[in-house]
Amino acid sequence: MRKVELRQDIRRLKRQFTPQQLEELSLPIISRLKPRLAEAHTILAYYSLPDEVYTHHLLDELVAEGKTVLLPKVIGEGQMEWHVYTSGSDLIRGSFGICEPEGDMFPERELPSSSEGIIAMVPGLAFDAAGHRLGRGKGYYDRFLATHPYIYKIGVCFDFQKVEEVQTDEYDVSVDEVI
C-alpha cells in the first residue's frame, strides 16, 4: 500500500477512538515500554498528541527517576533540535500543534556517542515487523536519526498501527523494535 493511502487508513482508524480511549489503550504499551527504558540515562522522547500513545505521565516519571528526557523542537523546514524536558508546565504549543519545551537546546555534542545509555522513543503512524516506520510525512525523525545511527530506536504505537508492510524509500530510517 502506498504511503498516502496508509496514512489515510491509519488516521481513519484513529478517529474511531476518543482521546480518553486512546489514553486507556496506551497503558499496556507504556507498561511494556518502561522496562526497555530502565537502563537508559538519556531518552529522546515525544510529548504525545491526542491521537498518539499517551506519554505525558511517563515523561514525568522518567524525569523523577533522574533521567535526561529530551523532546524535539522544530526550528525550520525539516530541522529539529532537542530540548530538555523538566515538566509539562515548561511546554508551549509549537509547530504542527506539538508541545515543545521552552528551555535551552540540548547540545548535540553532549549526546552520547555510542548506543550505551541512550534510547529514542519514536512515534509513527504505522510500523511493520521489520521496523519500517511511516511518519507524518515531513521527515524530521528520519533526518535526525540518519545522522545518529547508533541510537537505539523504539517505535511506539497502538496495535492497530502495526501493519504487514510499510513502503520505504532510501531516506527512511527503521526502528530497532516496535512496542
N, C-alpha and C positions, 0 to 999 in steps of 0.2 A: 504494500500500500504506500502511496506517495505521502511525503511529509505533510503536505497541506491537508489531505484527506484525513490522515491520522490525527492531526491537531484538532480538526473539526469534530471527529468522533469522540476524542477524549474530553474535549470541552463540553460536548453534549452529555456525556456520561456524568461529568462533574455537576452539571446543572440539575441532575436528578436528586441531589442531596442538599440539605440546608448546611450552612456553616457549622451549626451545632452538631449535626450528624457526622460531618467530616471530622470535627474535633473528637468525637467519640471513636470514630474509626481509626483515629491517629494513635490512640492509647496503646494498642498492642504493637504497633510499629515502633513507637518510641521505646517500649519495653525491650524490643529486640535490638534496638539501636544502642541503648545505654551501655551494655557490656562491651560493645565494639569501640566505644569512646573512652573506656576506663583508663587505658594506658597512655592516651594522648595528653600532651600538655598544651598543644595549640590546636584549635579546632576552627576551621573555616566553615561557617555555618550560614544559614539564611533565616531571616525573620519572616515567618510564613505569611503568605497572602491567604485570604479566606478560603480559597479552593485548593490549598496545599496541605500536606501533612503538617499538623499544628506543632510548632516548635517553641512557642513563647515560654512556657514553663520550663522546658528542657534547658533552654539557654540560661535562664536564671539559676537553675540547679548547677549547671556546669561552672558558671562564674562563682557560685557559693563554694564549690569544690576547689577553687583556686586555679582553674584552667583559664588560659587565654582564649577568649572567644572573639573571632573576627567576623565582621559582616561586610558584604560588598557595598560599595557606593559607586554609582555611575558618575563618571566625570567627563564623559564625552562620547561621541559616536563610537560604539564598540569598545570603549575603555571603561574599566572599573578598577578601583583600588580597595584595599581592605582597611577597615577601621575597627578599633577595639570596642566591643560591646560591654557595657557595665550594667545597664538595666533598661527596661522598656521606656523609662521616663527620659532617656537620653536620645530618643529617636525622633526624626522628623520624616514627613512623607516626602519622598524624593521622586526620581524618575520612575515612570510607569506605575505610580502609586505604591511603590515599595518603601517600607520604613527603613531608613538608613541612619546610622549613628552620626551625631553632630560632631563628635570629638575629632582629635587629630588622626591623621592617617598612620597606619602601622607600616613602618618602613619595610619594603620587600626584602631588603638586605638582612633584616632580622628574622625572616622566616627560616626555619631550619633548612639546611642544605641537603638533608637526606630524609628518607621516609620515616626515620625514627621519631616518634613523638608528635607527628602531625597528620591530621585526617581532615579531609574535606567532605562535608555533607552536601551533596549536590542534588538540587531539585530538578525535576523534569516533568514533561507532560506524559512521556511513555519511556519504558525501558524494555529491553529484551533480555533473555537469559545470558547472552554473550556480553552484556554490559553496554550495549549500544544505547545511546540516550537521544531522545527527541526533546529539545528545549523549546522555548517560546519563539525562537527564530531569529534572534538578534546576534547570537554567537559570543556573548560576553564570557560565559564559562569556558567555552571551547578555546578562546584566545588565551585566557589566563592559564588554564590547565595545560595547554600545549607547551607553555614556557616553563612549567613546573611539573615535569612528568614523574618525579619521584614522590609526589604527594599521593597518599593512599586515598582513593575516591570511593565514597559510598553513595550510591543513588538511593534517594529516599522517595517512596511513592506508595500510593494505595494499591491494593491487589488488582483492582480493575485497570490500573495503568500499566500492568505488566502484559506485554503483547508478544506474539510469536516472533515478529521481526520488525526492527526499526531500520529503515533505509538510512544509509550513511554516505557521507561524502568524505573526501580526503582530509578535510579540516576538522571533522567531528572527532571529539575525544571520548573514548569509552570510560566507564567507571569500572572499578575493580570488583565490586559486588553491589547487589541491589537488595535493599531491605524494604 
